[in-house]
């Protein structure tokens, strides 16, 4: 089981958190009418082997949005930091 070290609550099982997607992908502006850009944002994702930044929310604790850097090969948590807002 993954353990995520919440900056507010300390180490917790990943069951207390909600995965919210790739933290390295930028969302197009709401006014952007480019279909291809929106298609790539919604449906096209990389599947990296190694370090990857992800949004997680501590829903069963402090409710903070976090950016978790996780190694996708061995599931080691490399870092946990506060997000600068909710993912778009």
ZILINSUL-V685116 format. One line per field, one symbol per residue. ss: DSSP state (H for helix, E for strand, L for the rest). burial: I if it has 9 or more other ideal C-beta (glycine too) atoms within 8 Angstrom, else O. A space follows every 50 residues. Layout:
# ZILINSUL-V685116
ss: ???
burial: ???
This chain:
# ZILINSUL-V685116
ss: LLEEEELLLEEEEHHHLEEEEELLLLLLLLLLLLHHHHHHHHHLLLLLLL EEEEEEELLLLLLLEEEEEEELLLLLEEEEEELLLLLL
burial: OOIIIIOOOOOIOIOIIOOIOIIOOOOIOOOOOOOOIIIOIOOOOOOOOO IIIIIIIIOOIOOIIIIIIIIIOOOOIOOIOOIOOOIO
